[in-house]
Structure formats: C-alpha cells, structure tokens
Amino acid sequence: MTYKKTILSTAYYPPVIYFKELINSDSVLIEKHENYSKQTYRNRCCIYSANGVLPLTVPVERGSFHKVKIKDLRIDNSRKWQREHLHAIKSAYNSSAFFEFYKDDVLKPLESGHKYLLDLNMDILMTINNILETGTEIGTSSSFNSSYKDNNDLRFSITPKKESVSAALEYFQVFSPIHGFKPNLSIIDLIFNMGPETWSCLRT
C-alpha cells in the first residue's frame, strides 16, 4: 500500500522499518516541533556487532528535556561520541560485502560537526535517501499538530520499546551465523550487508 503522506519523527540512522514506510510514501514530513523524548530512535540507533546488538546514542545537552523542542535540541559535542560511533560502525561492518563501497557517503554526516540533533539527523536522512534513490519527497513540519487525519502518522509508533511486526525480509548479516538474524536494526546494517539489493528487501 502506498501512502500519499507519512509523518515521521526525526531519527538517528533510522531503523529498517522507518525506510520501509518512507519508500511506500509519496512524501514524508519530519516532525521538528514536538518535545524531545528519551529512549527513542530520535538520538539512538542499533547496529550488529561481534557481541550482538549494540545501541549507539548521540548525547544531548542536559536540561529540561520534556520542554525542549526537537528542533532546538543541541548535541553534547563536549563528548567524543563521533569517534566512538565511527569506531563501532567500522568494527561491526568492515568485513561486510558493501562497506567499502558505501562507507564514505554513509558516515560523512558524522564528520560534519553538527550542533543540533535535527540537523545531524536530516543530513543522515537525505544522505541515505539519495543512496537509495527513493524518489520520496521529504520536508519538515511548520508547527506541531496532535494528529494528522487521512495521513499515515507514525511519529510515536516506530520505537525501540516495541518490536515492529513488519520488519524487512530476513537477509544475510555478518554475525548471523553466530548470534542469529537480528531484525529492524539501523538501515546501515541493511545497506552494508546487501548493497544494491537493499531496495528489494525494503519492498518485501
């Protein structure tokens, strides 16, 4: 089923299900006026390391998180999180089939020195969208709406707190022979392992 418009939260190297929804939409609206909430994909992704699933979290500046709009949330760059994330991703995927081909584009946003979480996430989103050549139009919200009637509103549905029932078809992962297949990880897991077949996996 193709939706005319899907509303999504911002996300850090979003999970597979996020892009399944994106490519099945004519346009996507990223919510930037909601208040920040902890323990979500907004500043967290999950990759597949030699020891199993590894969460990577972008640190944000401390304060009254529940009162900070996502567009105003600053990254805590006093911590060397970029180096840690780059090391973790390279260690996890350097032996994957398509890491060398995609790594420069996929990881470039981490080296761009973004100050705001939304800017980092939008850079990542547009980078991945260009790699996949989805053709989906992507924009950001102009104000906060509690509901979007007649649209596919998934702002609060795609969350690490509950497992998705529509994750992508099982595909090869470097460490699946050791730990088994892990569904709905960051889209980079699918890209680095499957390369050009990523589109087909997302369409299943």
Buried (B, 14 or more C-beta within 10 A) or exposed (E): EEBEBBBBBBBBBBBBBBBBBBBBBEBBBBBBBBBBBEEBBBBBBBBBBEEEEBEBBBBBBEEEEEEBBBBBBBBEBEEEBBEEBBEBBEEBBEEBBBBEBBBEEBBEBBEEEBEBBBBBBBBBBEBBBEBBEBEBEBEBBEEEBEEBEEBBBBBEEBBBEEEBEEBBEEBEBBBBEEBEBBBBBBBBBBBBBBBEBBBEBBEE
